Amino acid sequence: MSSSGQVWGRRRGNIYAALRPAVKAWDGPLPEEIVGFEFFTDVEPDPDQAPGWPQWSEGRPGVIILESHELVAISVIVTKRHDPR
């Protein structure tokens, strides 16, 4: 992600399954025990999402379609990496 400057996302496949692929994130700093990364983006997230869980869906301005109906991305700047190992 740091080399591509993008975060990718697919369709949600759990009980909250979705028809369109989306990049999904946690809003705010990650807890220190979580493996992941924090990032900044200029791309506006989808409106009307669950508080604390932004997402960027296929078809929204700024969302890059890598594979139609399967894989999307947004441009980001990684600000912090988490690896508590």
C-alpha positions in Angstrom: 0.0 0.0 0.0 2.8 2.4 0.7 4.4 1.8 -2.7 1.1 1.9 -4.7 -0.5 4.7 -2.6 -3.8 2.9 -2.7 -6.0 0.9 -0.5 -8.1 -1.7 -2.2 -11.5 -3.2 -1.4 -13.9 -6.0 -2.5 -17.5 -6.7 -1.9 -18.5 -7.4 1.7 -19.1 -11.1 2.1 -20.4 -11.6 5.6 -24.0 -11.2 6.9 -23.9 -7.6 5.7 -23.1 -8.7 2.2 -23.0 -5.9 -0.5 -23.5 -5.9 -4.2 -20.8 -3.3 -4.9 -17.1 -3.5 -3.9 -15.9 -0.9 -1.4 -12.8 0.1 0.5 -13.7 -0.3 4.2 -12.0 1.3 7.2 -12.0 2.1 10.9 -12.5 5.8 11.6 -9.7 7.2 13.8 -6.6 5.8 15.4 -6.2 2.1 15.5 -5.8 0.4 18.9 -2.1 -0.4 19.5 -2.8 -4.2 19.6 -4.3 -4.2 16.1 -2.1 -5.0 13.0 -2.8 -2.5 10.2 -2.1 1.0 9.2 -3.6 4.5 9.4 -4.1 6.6 6.4 -5.4 10.0 5.1 -7.4 10.4 1.9 -9.0 13.3 0.1 -11.7 11.0 -1.3 -15.0 11.6 0.5 -16.5 8.5 2.0 -20.0 7.2 1.2 -22.8 9.2 3.0 -25.1 7.5 5.5 -22.7 4.8 6.7 -22.5 3.3 10.2 -20.7 5.7 12.5 -17.0 4.9 12.9 -16.9 2.6 9.8 -16.4 4.7 6.6 -16.4 3.1 3.2 -15.8 4.2 -0.4 -18.0 2.3 -2.9 -17.7 1.7 -6.6 -19.3 4.5 -8.5 -18.5 7.3 -6.0 -16.3 10.2 -7.1 -12.6 9.4 -6.5 -13.0 5.7 -6.3 -10.8 3.9 -8.8 -12.3 0.8 -10.5 -9.6 -1.9 -10.8 -12.0 -4.7 -11.8 -15.6 -3.8 -12.5 -18.0 -5.0 -9.8 -15.1 -6.8 -8.0 -12.3 -4.6 -6.9 -11.9 -0.8 -6.2 -9.3 1.4 -4.7 -8.8 4.9 -3.2 -5.6 7.0 -3.2 -4.2 7.4 0.3 -1.2 8.6 2.3 -0.1 6.1 4.9 0.5 8.0 8.2 1.3 5.2 10.7 1.9 1.4 10.6 0.8 -0.9 13.4 2.6 -4.2 14.1 2.4 -5.2 17.7 4.3 -8.4 17.3 
